[in-house]
Amino acid sequence: MRFPRLSASAWITLGAASLLLMFAFGFRASFGLFVEPIADANQWGRDVISLALAIQNLAWGVIAVLAGGLADRFGNTKVLVSGALLYALGLWLTAGVDSVWTLQMGAGVLVGAGIAGTGFGIVLPLMAKAVSEDDRQWVLGVGTAAGSMGQFLIVPMAQQLIDLFGWIGALNAMSLMAMGMVILIMPLARRVRPEPTAPVSAVSAQDSFAATVGLARGHLSYWLLTLGFFVCGFHLAFITVHFPGYLTDNGFDPDVAAWAIGLIGLCNVAGAMVSGYISGRVSMKRLLMFIYIARGIVTVALLVLPLSLTSVLTFSCLTGFLWLATVPPTTGLVATMFGTRYMATLYGVVFLGHQLGSFTGVWLGGWIYERTGHYDAIWWTSVVLSLVAVAMHWPIREHRVANLAPTAA
């Protein structure tokens, strides 16, 4: 694997951006640990907490579209700072929550807005613009892996905070850490210039914001990619929120549940890096098809084999390797189709599809659990959706949109 030679400025940008993603996704991945404590403290069913976290995922997706447009037009700094502050406020409101409305506003809307302003939709395009096109896929893999490393480090830490200070104290501590993310934004405050995909004189005059968005709206492959990403969101959000409860329901200690989620994040560091490397060298749609069918196989194995510590850890490792491995090829396909100039906005729309899937997976998981007392139906739904995602990616065409192709010299 070629290790890129980057400038000191690029390394500083990548380092600060990676740390920012670690905190943003580590906090978000910890919410599954708070489902039972919050429900027990307020005598709520899991469907109540699930709805709030489903709103979080939907708010994240909707606001990501707006945040991407603002970042494209006005720069990343204001969006990043606003996101960090909203994140901190949402965590603070969730601490000690005793009303459904406050839960939905804090853990739902505000945390969702915070993730939108500090997550992949803003940070990955910034990282991609800091390097050459040859290094783009490698950098997307690094950024994706950074988010997963945060999941590995912060989720077990959140469980330790719960053990030491209770769930209210843990959320307050996480709120303070979220405010500290502003420090990491300082090295990113300068404007990062996008790397042109072709000489400026050779770029079509139609390669403008309105023209690009208009072409995306009528491009079948773009919408198939968006629909396929719905399945990714369904898988990830359901497991993040409900897998800890699934394990404790089956007799496992909460610490095991925390480490299972953390292990998913650790293994995804390797998975995201490998995906970022491979997606720059093979068919990105075929890589995505492989990832989705592999997820289905791993889930079936979890359901049909005897549930034990070994099977849980094996599932976590394999799922982790496939966890965010979809992000480098998905973002890479967006860049291939439309270039990087308006990548944040265009990826934001694709990511909205992901978050609609996240909303569905989180909410449906809680709704089914409260009515059946188990998660079996939602697990098998995940398997079926894996096959649907494979079918969605099959017709995708991997090339630049014709109207945006460089003109003849």
C-alpha positions in Angstrom: 0.0 0.0 0.0 1.5 3.3 -1.1 1.9 5.8 1.8 1.3 9.3 0.4 3.8 12.1 0.7 1.8 15.1 1.9 2.7 18.6 2.9 2.9 19.6 6.6 -0.2 21.7 6.1 -2.1 18.7 4.7 -1.0 16.5 7.6 -2.2 19.1 10.2 -5.6 19.3 8.4 -5.9 15.5 8.3 -4.9 15.1 11.9 -7.3 17.7 13.3 -10.1 16.5 11.1 -9.5 12.9 12.2 -9.6 13.8 15.9 -12.8 15.7 15.3 -14.4 12.7 13.7 -13.3 10.5 16.5 -15.2 12.5 19.1 -18.2 13.2 16.9 -18.8 9.5 16.2 -17.7 8.2 19.5 -20.3 10.2 21.3 -23.0 9.2 18.9 -22.2 5.5 19.1 -22.5 5.7 22.9 -26.3 6.4 22.9 -27.2 2.7 22.9 -25.7 2.5 26.4 -28.2 5.0 27.7 -31.4 3.4 26.3 -32.1 1.2 29.3 -30.9 3.7 32.0 -33.1 6.5 30.6 -36.1 4.2 30.1 -35.8 2.7 33.6 -35.5 6.2 35.2 -38.6 7.4 33.5 -40.6 4.2 33.2 -40.6 4.5 29.4 -40.6 1.7 26.9 -37.7 1.3 24.5 -39.9 2.6 21.7 -39.9 6.0 23.4 -36.1 6.2 23.4 -35.9 4.6 20.0 -38.1 7.4 18.5 -35.9 10.1 20.0 -32.8 8.4 18.5 -34.6 7.9 15.2 -35.3 11.6 15.2 -31.6 12.2 15.9 -30.7 10.2 12.8 -33.3 11.9 10.6 -32.3 15.4 11.9 -28.7 14.5 11.1 -29.5 13.6 7.5 -31.8 16.6 6.8 -29.5 19.1 8.4 -26.5 17.5 6.7 -27.9 18.6 3.4 -28.2 22.2 4.6 -24.9 22.1 6.4 -23.2 20.8 3.2 -24.6 23.7 1.2 -23.5 26.2 3.7 -20.0 24.7 3.9 -19.7 24.8 0.1 -20.8 28.4 -0.1 -19.3 30.0 3.1 -16.6 27.6 4.3 -16.4 24.9 6.9 -15.4 26.8 10.0 -18.8 28.3 11.0 -20.6 25.1 10.3 -18.1 23.0 12.4 -18.2 25.4 15.4 -22.0 25.5 15.3 -22.1 21.8 15.1 -19.9 21.3 18.1 -21.9 23.7 20.3 -25.2 22.2 19.3 -23.8 18.7 20.0 -22.8 19.9 23.5 -26.2 21.5 24.2 -28.0 18.3 23.1 -26.0 16.1 25.4 -26.5 18.5 28.3 -30.3 18.6 27.7 -30.4 14.8 27.6 -28.7 14.5 31.0 -31.4 14.1 33.6 -34.2 14.2 31.0 -37.7 13.6 32.4 -40.0 14.5 29.6 -40.4 13.0 26.1 -40.3 16.5 24.5 -37.0 17.3 26.0 -35.6 13.9 25.1 -36.6 14.4 21.5 -35.2 17.9 21.3 -31.9 17.1 23.1 -31.0 13.6 22.1 -33.0 13.9 18.9 -32.8 17.3 17.1 -29.9 19.0 18.7 -27.5 16.0 18.8 -28.5 15.2 15.2 -27.7 18.8 14.2 -24.4 18.5 16.1 -23.4 15.3 14.2 -24.4 16.9 10.9 -22.1 19.8 11.6 -19.1 17.8 12.7 -19.5 14.5 10.8 -18.6 12.9 7.5 -20.7 15.2 5.3 -18.6 18.3 6.3 -15.2 16.8 7.3 -14.6 14.2 4.6 -15.0 16.6 1.7 -12.6 19.0 3.5 -10.1 16.2 3.8 -10.5 15.2 0.2 -9.9 18.8 -0.9 -6.7 19.0 1.1 -4.9 16.4 -1.1 -4.4 15.5 -4.7 -6.9 13.3 -6.6 -4.5 10.4 -6.5 -4.6 10.4 -2.6 -8.3 11.1 -2.3 -9.6 7.5 -1.7 -6.8 6.9 0.8 -7.7 10.0 2.8 -11.4 9.1 2.7 -10.4 5.7 4.3 -8.4 7.5 7.0 -11.2 9.8 7.9 -13.7 6.9 8.0 -11.3 4.9 10.2 -10.9 7.8 12.5 -14.6 7.9 13.2 -14.5 4.2 14.1 -11.5 4.6 16.3 -13.6 7.1 18.3 -16.3 4.5 18.6 -13.7 2.0 20.0 -12.2 4.4 22.5 -15.2 6.5 23.6 -18.0 3.9 23.9 -16.2 1.8 26.6 -15.2 5.1 28.3 -18.9 6.2 28.3 -19.8 2.9 30.0 -17.1 3.6 32.6 -18.5 7.1 33.2 -22.0 5.6 33.7 -20.5 3.1 36.2 -18.7 5.9 38.1 -21.1 8.8 37.9 -24.4 7.4 36.7 -26.0 8.1 33.3 -26.6 11.8 34.1 -23.0 12.5 35.1 -21.8 10.6 32.1 -23.8 12.8 29.7 -22.7 16.0 31.4 -19.1 14.9 31.0 -19.6 14.1 27.4 -21.2 17.5 26.9 -18.1 19.2 28.2 -15.9 17.1 25.9 -18.2 18.1 22.9 -17.5 21.8 23.7 -13.8 21.0 23.6 -14.1 19.9 19.9 -14.0 23.6 19.1 -10.3 23.5 19.8 -9.8 20.9 17.1 -11.6 23.2 14.6 -9.0 25.9 14.9 -6.4 24.2 12.6 -9.2 23.8 10.0 -10.3 27.5 10.1 -8.2 28.4 7.1 -9.9 27.7 3.8 -8.8 24.5 2.1 -8.7 24.9 -1.6 -10.3 22.1 -3.7 -8.0 20.2 -6.0 -9.3 20.7 -9.6 -10.1 17.5 -11.4 -9.1 19.2 -14.7 -7.5 22.5 -15.8 -9.9 25.3 -15.2 -9.9 26.3 -18.9 -11.1 22.8 -19.8 -14.0 22.6 -17.4 -17.5 23.0 -18.9 -19.3 26.2 -18.2 -22.2 24.1 -17.0 -20.1 22.8 -14.1 -21.8 25.2 -11.7 -23.8 24.6 -8.5 -27.2 24.8 -10.2 -26.2 22.7 -13.2 -24.5 20.0 -11.1 -27.5 19.7 -8.8 -29.8 19.6 -11.8 -27.9 16.8 -13.4 -27.8 14.9 -10.2 -31.5 15.1 -9.9 -32.0 13.3 -13.2 -29.1 10.8 -12.9 -30.4 7.3 -12.2 -27.1 6.0 -10.8 -27.0 8.8 -8.2 -30.4 7.8 -6.9 -29.7 4.1 -6.9 -26.6 4.9 -4.8 -28.8 7.0 -2.5 -31.4 4.1 -2.1 -28.6 1.6 -1.5 -27.2 3.8 1.3 -30.6 3.7 3.0 -29.9 0.0 3.7 -26.5 0.9 5.2 -28.1 3.4 7.6 -30.7 0.8 8.5 -28.1 -1.7 9.5 -25.7 0.6 11.4 -28.3 2.5 13.4 -30.2 -0.5 14.4 -27.1 -2.3 15.7 -25.7 0.9 17.4 -28.9 1.5 19.4 -30.3 -1.9 19.9 -27.4 -4.4 20.0 -26.5 -3.5 23.6 -30.1 -4.2 24.7 -30.2 -7.4 22.6 -27.1 -8.6 24.5 -28.3 -7.7 28.0 -31.7 -9.3 27.2 -29.7 -12.5 26.5 -27.9 -12.4 29.8 -24.7 -10.5 28.9 -23.2 -7.9 31.2 -23.5 -4.2 30.1 -19.7 -4.0 29.9 -19.8 -6.8 27.3 -22.3 -4.8 25.3 -20.2 -1.7 25.5 -17.1 -3.6 24.4 -19.0 -5.2 21.5 -19.9 -1.8 20.1 -16.3 -0.6 20.7 -14.9 -3.7 19.0 -17.0 -3.0 15.9 -15.4 0.4 15.8 -11.9 -1.0 16.2 -12.3 -3.6 13.5 -13.8 -0.9 11.2 -10.5 1.0 11.4 -9.0 -1.8 9.3 -12.1 -2.2 7.2 -12.3 1.4 6.3 -8.6 1.7 5.5 -8.8 -1.4 3.3 -12.0 -0.2 1.7 -10.4 3.2 1.0 -7.4 1.6 -0.6 -9.4 -1.0 -2.7 -12.1 1.4 -3.8 -9.4 3.5 -5.6 -8.4 0.4 -7.7 -11.5 -1.7 -8.3 -15.1 -1.2 -9.3 -16.6 0.7 -6.4 -20.1 -0.5 -7.0 -18.9 -4.1 -6.9 -17.1 -3.5 -3.7 -20.4 -2.1 -2.2 -22.3 -5.2 -3.4 -19.8 -7.4 -1.7 -20.1 -5.5 1.5 -23.9 -5.7 1.6 -24.1 -9.4 0.9 -21.4 -10.1 3.5 -23.4 -8.2 6.1 -26.3 -10.4 5.4 -24.3 -13.5 5.8 -22.8 -12.4 9.1 -26.2 -11.5 10.4 -27.6 -14.9 9.5 -24.7 -16.6 11.3 -25.5 -14.6 14.5 -29.1 -15.7 14.4 -28.7 -19.4 13.6 -25.6 -20.2 15.7 -25.7 -20.6 19.5 -25.3 -17.2 21.1 -22.1 -17.1 23.2 -19.3 -14.7 24.0 -17.4 -16.1 21.2 -20.2 -15.6 18.6 -20.8 -12.1 19.9 -17.2 -11.1 19.6 -16.9 -12.8 16.2 -20.0 -11.0 15.0 -18.6 -7.6 16.3 -15.3 -8.2 14.5 -16.8 -9.1 11.1 -19.5 -6.5 11.3 -16.9 -3.9 12.2 -14.8 -4.8 9.2 -17.9 -4.1 7.1 -19.3 -1.3 9.2 -18.3 2.0 7.5 -16.5 0.3 4.6 -19.3 1.6 2.5 -18.3 5.2 3.0 -15.1 5.4 0.8 -16.7 3.8 -2.3 -19.9 5.7 -1.8 -18.2 9.1 -1.5 -15.8 8.0 -4.2 -18.7 7.4 -6.6 -20.2 10.8 -5.9 -16.8 12.4 -6.7 -16.4 10.3 -9.8 -19.9 11.2 -11.1 -19.8 15.0 -10.3 -16.3 16.0 -9.1 -15.4 17.5 -5.7 -16.5 21.1 -6.1 -20.0 20.5 -4.7 -19.2 17.2 -3.1 -20.5 18.2 0.4 -24.0 19.1 -1.0 -24.3 16.1 -3.3 -23.0 13.7 -0.7 -25.4 15.3 1.8 -28.3 14.2 -0.3 -27.0 10.7 -0.6 -26.4 10.7 3.2 -30.0 11.8 3.8 -31.0 8.5 2.2 -28.6 6.8 4.7 -30.3 8.6 7.6 -33.8 7.8 6.4 -32.7 4.2 6.7 -31.2 5.0 10.2 -34.5 6.5 11.3 -36.4 3.4 10.1 -34.0 0.9 11.7 -33.9 2.6 15.1 -37.6 3.3 15.4 -38.8 0.0 13.9 -36.4 -1.9 16.2 -38.0 -0.3 19.3 -41.5 -0.6 18.0 -41.2 -4.3 17.2 -39.4 -5.0 20.5 -42.2 -3.4 22.6 -44.8 -5.5 20.7 -43.0 -8.8 20.4 -40.5 -8.8 23.3 -37.6 -9.6 21.0 -35.7 -8.3 18.0 -35.9 -11.4 15.7 -38.1 -9.8 13.0 -35.9 -6.7 12.6 -32.8 -8.9 12.3 -34.3 -10.9 9.5 -35.5 -7.6 7.9 -31.9 -6.5 7.8 -30.9 -9.7 6.0 -33.5 -9.1 3.3 -32.5 -5.5 2.9 -28.9 -6.7 2.3 -30.1 -8.4 -0.9 -32.1 -5.4 -1.9 -29.0 -3.2 -1.6 -27.1 -5.6 -3.9 -29.8 -5.3 -6.5 -29.8 -1.5 -6.2 -26.1 -1.2 -6.9 -26.0 -3.6 -9.9 -27.1 -1.0 -12.5 -25.0 1.9 -11.3 -22.6 3.3 -13.9 -19.2 4.5 -12.7 -18.2 7.4 -14.8 -18.4 11.2 -14.8 -21.8 12.7 -15.8 -21.5 13.5 -19.5 -22.5 17.1 -19.3 -19.7 17.7 -16.7 -17.0 16.0 -18.8 -14.0 18.2 -19.8 -14.5 19.8 -23.2 -12.3 18.9 -26.1 -9.1 20.9 -26.2 
